[in-house]
Amino acid sequence: MKVTLTENKEIGYKRLSFDSKSTEENGIITDIKFVLNKINKEQLIEQNELLFYIDATNGNTFITGYNHGIEEMFDNNGIAIEFPEYWEVVDNSVEFDETIINSIIKALNSDIGKRTKVKHQVYYQTEIDDAEKIK
């Protein structure tokens, strides 16, 4: 996966972008686990809640700090995972959302994901649905 860092220290903005080449769910799970491992090791997001915002329109997922109680995202320090290869082969946005949601859940059930869930409560949200907690 290609990794890109965009940073503006003056306004306190840092965005880490990952470009996935995966075209199927198992590859997407592997890529999400890679990103979760970076979150765990480098403490990229300080909040104790994470939100995976799934954007099927653009074929990506944005991970940011989150406060579910007030439904606020802290997106100054976020992580984008672009899925251009999968986005090209998927039939529709519902299928994209379902595959990404299932991949997130499966990645969070791995050893790496379990370490993430010790540090963070994890939510996902699509363009049309409200945030939902992943157990």
Order of alpha helices (4+ residues) and beta strands (2+ residues): beta-beta-alpha-beta-beta-beta-alpha-alpha-alpha-beta-beta
